[in-house]
């Protein structure tokens, strides 16, 4: 797209290439060119999942979210390294600061990606993308991929077209040619369940979705989601960049070295849930935030995952309040199977010193949960909430990885 022909907006999406793994390779250059996976304590004999992997490891089928033990079986020669979130956050700050050499109109979307509004920045698209890549590399020694389009949606899809070190320019007039042949799941916002539903309806590509009648999509999904699907397939997205985003949530989770039985190991489960609540509270107070929504996440031994949320009137940041709401959420899950992972999350954040209008108390369940998950709401009888500060079993308590990168 030239200065004369480009659309009114010119939006870039910048995505770091295999971010966590690339940061580790800066410290271990001897591992370049080898399959490397980052996750947990870096020990595939212990419980944990892959956070990200080098492109060499991905060639063996290793991907984020995969159990470390499975990754080791797929690629016995793979090198496993532990996560170091403090270092990743530091490098994240460095590359984002470097981008301000080109523009300060930046929306922070996570530890390894940003949107940039280049509409008012002089220069051709490819030249600007090269400037951004150069700024990132000089500041961090890392590479990134960039997509540029008329809006956030198109730019996001474009940034994934030519990884790593890619530059993909997709103008409004190129959407049919460049995007319609792609799988429908490439549209951000189409998750596994929606993708499965679309496939069942005979829709596999973005082009097929674009050709579908919007009224028919509404009948198959919902009014809002059906119409959004049709607009997204045509590359339409009028969302502005959020140039001053507040953090959306804080969370902590842990994967147990051995599955916990919901009855026999109840006391241990309760202690861990209380400890996670305390850690989230400390995170919030350290950063000066409170939140209205408290939620839990449980992953069972069969990898089925359920979430339960509770929204309250007054924002909170204290460990006791978070712990009580977390246990209230727990009573709405049918506990019959061994538990592999538990997490606590506080969302709907606002600055602690900001007066906030009250909202109604509304229980909320993860919209992505399956119908069978949503049906699991029978309370756990005689659930006892342990006193805060009790002894904690020796589990691996770690930060939840923010926005796990897989590209």
Helices and strands as residue ranges (DSSP letters): E 11-16, H 19-27, G 29-31, E 36-38, E 52-53, H 55-58, H 68-74, E 79-81, H 85-99, E 106-108, E 113-117, H 125-140, E 144-149, H 152-158, E 167-169, G 172-174, H 175-178, G 184-186, H 192-200, H 206-211, H 214-220, H 223-233, E 249-260, H 266-287, E 289-300, E 305-316, H 319-330, E 339-351, E 362-364, H 371-375, E 397-399
